[in-house]
Amino acid sequence: MRRLFFALEPDEPTRALALEVALGLRIALGAGVRVGWTAEARLHVTLAFLGEVEETRIAGLRELVDAIAREHAAFGALAGGVG
């Protein structure tokens, strides 16, 4: 079983801005607050969390997502706020 989710990966400018905001939050919260921060390499926007999925279903899910993605053009999105 593997924990799976569907997610978007931000482009580099968006990633850099998100990391800048995260750094500001870390500084503002201070060392006394226990927070699990996402590593830069794992930064993403989760669209749907699938939970524990059997290994035998992963290839089929990947094919499904790839087929859907091929039907759609790339798109832009605006993000704002923290929450």
N, C-alpha and C positions, 0 to 999 in steps of 0.2 A: 504494500500500500504506500502511496505517496500523496502528500498534501499538494493539491493543485489549485491554480487560480488562473483566470484570464486577466491580462493586464496590458497596459500601454507603457512603452518605454519613452521617456521624454527625450527630446533632442538636446544637444549639448548646452545651448543657451538656457533652456528651461531647467536642465539639471543643475547648472551652475547657480542659478537664482534660488532654486529650492535648497541647495546646500548652504547658500549664504543665509537664508532665512533660518535654517536649522541651527547654524552656528550661533546666530543671534539669540535663538531660543535657549540653546545650551548655556550661553553666557548669562542670560537673564534668569534662568532657573537656578543656576549655581550647582555646585558639586553635591549638595545635600539632598537633591531630588533624584530618586531612582527612576530612570527612563531608559527604555531600550531603543536606541537610535538605529535607523536603517543605514547599513554601510553604503557608501557611494556607488559601488558596483551593483548593488541590489535595489537601487532606487527605482520605483515604478508607481503607476497609478492602477490600483486593483479595480477591475470592472465587475468581476464575480468570483467569489470564493467557492470552489467545488468541494473542498474538504478532502477526506481520505478517499482515494480512487485506486481501484485494483490495477496492478501493472498491466494486465491483459487488455484494459480499456484505453490505455494512454495513446497507443498508435491510432486507434479509431478517432479519438478526440482531436488529435493533431491533424489528421486528414480533414476532418470536419471544419476545423478552424482555418486551415490553409485554403480550403475551397471557398469559404465565406469571404476571407480576406482578398482572394483573387477577384471577387465580384465587386469590390469597392475600391475607389481611389483613395490615396492618402488624403488626410484632412488636417486642418489646423484647429487648435482649441485655445481659448483664453482661460487663464486661471487667476484667481484672486482670493485674497484672504487666507486665513489659517484656521483650521478647525478639524 
